[in-house]
Amino acid sequence: MRTLAAVLSKKEDMYVAECPEVGTVSQGRTVEEAVANLKEATELYLEEFPLDGGRRPIITTFAAAEGAAG
């Protein structure tokens, strides 16, 4: 058993959930449904493509000014 991250965003009337460590994406009408669907999709993916040893990507956050000119 491994703990993975879920990043959620709201798109109209659905929640989109993404697992950045694996790259799987799913959706649901509620946060709970989106995460449950992401869990199922990720488990199916990992059956075919197991994670490499103990290596995990580095996930961090950063601040960006809104409306900043490039």
PAPALUM-128897 format. One record per residue (C-alpha): x, y, z; residue number from 1; residue in one letter. Coordinates in nm, 2 decimals. Example, Ala and Ser with C-alpha at 12.3 -4.5 7.8 and 13.67 -1.06 7.14 Angstrom:
2
(rec (1.23; -0.45; 0.78); 1; "a")
(rec (1.37; -0.11; 0.71); 2; "s")
END
This chain:
70
(rec (0.00; 0.00; 0.00); 1; "m")
(rec (0.13; 0.34; -0.09); 2; "r")
(rec (0.00; 0.69; -0.02); 3; "t")
(rec (-0.03; 0.91; -0.33); 4; "l")
(rec (-0.14; 1.27; -0.39); 5; "a")
(rec (-0.46; 1.38; -0.55); 6; "a")
(rec (-0.49; 1.73; -0.71); 7; "v")
(rec (-0.85; 1.84; -0.76); 8; "l")
(rec (-1.00; 2.12; -0.97); 9; "s")
(rec (-1.36; 2.20; -1.04); 10; "k")
(rec (-1.47; 2.21; -1.41); 11; "k")
(rec (-1.83; 2.32; -1.45); 12; "e")
(rec (-2.04; 2.07; -1.25); 13; "d")
(rec (-1.76; 1.80; -1.21); 14; "m")
(rec (-1.45; 1.76; -1.01); 15; "y")
(rec (-1.14; 1.65; -1.19); 16; "v")
(rec (-0.88; 1.46; -0.99); 17; "a")
(rec (-0.52; 1.39; -1.10); 18; "e")
(rec (-0.25; 1.19; -0.94); 19; "c")
(rec (0.08; 1.37; -1.02); 20; "p")
(rec (0.30; 1.08; -0.92); 21; "e")
(rec (0.15; 0.85; -1.17); 22; "v")
(rec (-0.02; 1.07; -1.43); 23; "g")
(rec (-0.37; 0.92; -1.39); 24; "t")
(rec (-0.68; 1.14; -1.41); 25; "v")
(rec (-1.05; 1.09; -1.33); 26; "s")
(rec (-1.36; 1.28; -1.24); 27; "q")
(rec (-1.67; 1.28; -1.03); 28; "g")
(rec (-1.97; 1.48; -0.93); 29; "r")
(rec (-1.84; 1.52; -0.58); 30; "t")
(rec (-1.48; 1.54; -0.43); 31; "v")
(rec (-1.53; 1.20; -0.28); 32; "e")
(rec (-1.65; 1.04; -0.60); 33; "e")
(rec (-1.36; 1.20; -0.80); 34; "a")
(rec (-1.10; 1.07; -0.55); 35; "v")
(rec (-1.26; 0.72; -0.55); 36; "a")
(rec (-1.26; 0.71; -0.93); 37; "n")
(rec (-0.90; 0.83; -0.93); 38; "l")
(rec (-0.81; 0.56; -0.68); 39; "k")
(rec (-0.96; 0.29; -0.91); 40; "e")
(rec (-0.80; 0.43; -1.22); 41; "a")
(rec (-0.46; 0.45; -1.05); 42; "t")
(rec (-0.48; 0.09; -0.91); 43; "e")
(rec (-0.57; -0.04; -1.26); 44; "l")
(rec (-0.28; 0.16; -1.41); 45; "y")
(rec (-0.03; 0.03; -1.14); 46; "l")
(rec (-0.13; -0.33; -1.22); 47; "e")
(rec (0.02; -0.28; -1.56); 48; "e")
(rec (0.29; -0.03; -1.48); 49; "f")
(rec (0.42; -0.06; -1.12); 50; "p")
(rec (0.61; 0.23; -0.97); 51; "l")
(rec (0.99; 0.20; -0.98); 52; "d")
(rec (1.13; 0.10; -0.65); 53; "g")
(rec (1.12; 0.38; -0.39); 54; "g")
(rec (1.17; 0.67; -0.63); 55; "r")
(rec (0.91; 0.94; -0.61); 56; "r")
(rec (0.88; 1.27; -0.79); 57; "p")
(rec (0.93; 1.59; -0.60); 58; "i")
(rec (0.61; 1.78; -0.56); 59; "i")
(rec (0.61; 2.13; -0.44); 60; "t")
(rec (0.42; 2.46; -0.48); 61; "t")
(rec (0.52; 2.81; -0.60); 62; "f")
(rec (0.36; 3.15; -0.61); 63; "a")
(rec (0.30; 3.33; -0.94); 64; "a")
(rec (0.16; 3.68; -0.98); 65; "a")
(rec (-0.17; 3.68; -1.16); 66; "e")
(rec (-0.19; 3.89; -1.48); 67; "g")
(rec (0.19; 3.93; -1.49); 68; "a")
(rec (0.33; 4.03; -1.83); 69; "a")
(rec (0.56; 3.76; -1.97); 70; "g")
END
